[in-house]
Amino acid sequence: MSEKDHLKFLFLILGVAAAAVYSFWYTFKAWRENLVIADTPTSRVRSAAQGYVQFTGRGLLMSKEENRAPLSGIPCAWWRYKIEERRESGRSRGWATVQSDTSALPFILDDGTGQCLVDPRGAEVFPSEKDVWYGDTEWPEMHLPKGQGVIGRIGDLLTSLGRYRYTEYRIQPREPLYALGAYRSGAALSEENPEGAVAELLRTWKQDQKSLLERFDSNHDGVLDSAEWELARAEAHRQVVETMLVKPQVTDVSVISKPKDGRVFLLSASDGESLGRKLRVRAAAGLATCMGSSALLGWLATHF
């Protein structure tokens, strides 16, 4: 075996070993989360005690609040997106992420007995909706929904030739919602974080790139430079401070959020039983991959 082949074989062994380790971790994580769901009783919002709880209900938008997914513009309770660029280097080609973001706006969980705020920051989210489409600009000029039937699939194939790929996940308003996390009363919500509110307002403005450029792109070059972005931040800070001065403190609302002790925080557009089944399937797939990778690793080690 030549030195070059020797190195290739060594890298193959390392890759298979990494796959075995990752799949073992993946299996352990999915199974542990499944056990947590099974071992945590479902509570009702009206009678829930503060602590680690799970709720099932429906996700609602906050009154007078509108959260739109940045790429598609579709109203939703929660979103996550990713923009990738097709890149080629010699014979290799693939997708590199150029932009990504996740919604941090709170929304409401209603289980029929009461309501609580959901702070999605830090959650592992299992959304129901996923759209993938393609285009020739870094920011999509329009949303291209998944096609239906043969004609739709042909259209999807043709649009997949674009330089950029857009992926968006969403939890839709009023669909089933499961939440597992730390529950606390509204008394802890009386203190506001101006910087966090500024960041969230800027995130909302970024969802409408055209309006953002019209307001702050003073040299009309189609992008916001550092000075123009600072002007946008200053305006967002001014609006947040003015709002905090006139808005009464919220003290009668409870919230479920990421536990501070490191326990899992899960949100899913389903019920707990359905999410548990999904996690068990993931654990089984991870275990099969781990066993297959381990067997292949053993065979490779004997032939190295």
Sequence and secondary structure as in RCSB ss.txt:
>XXXX:A:sequence
MSEKDHLKFLFLILGVAAAAVYSFWYTFKAWRENLVIADTPTSRVRSAAQGYVQFTGRGLLMSKEENRAPLSGIP
CAWWRYKIEERRESGRSRGWATVQSDTSALPFILDDGTGQCLVDPRGAEVFPSEKDVWYGDTEWPEMHLPKGQGV
IGRIGDLLTSLGRYRYTEYRIQPREPLYALGAYRSGAALSEENPEGAVAELLRTWKQDQKSLLERFDSNHDGVLD
SAEWELARAEAHRQVVETMLVKPQVTDVSVISKPKDGRVFLLSASDGESLGRKLRVRAAAGLATCMGSSALLGWL
ATHF
>XXXX:A:secstr
  HHHHHHHHHHHHHHHHHHHHHHHHHHHHHHHHHHHHHS B  TTT  SEEEEEEEEEE  TT   B TTT  B
 SEEEEEEEEEEEETTEEEEEEEEEEE    EEEE SS EEEE  TT EEE SEEEEEEESSSS SS      HH
HHHHHHHHHTTSSEEEEEEEE TTSEEEEEEEEE GGGGSS  HHHHHHHHHHHHHT HHHHHHHH TT SSS  
HHHHHHHHHHHHHHHHHHHHHS    S  EEE  TTS   EEESS HHHHHHHHHHHHHHHHHHHHHHHHHHHHH
HHT 
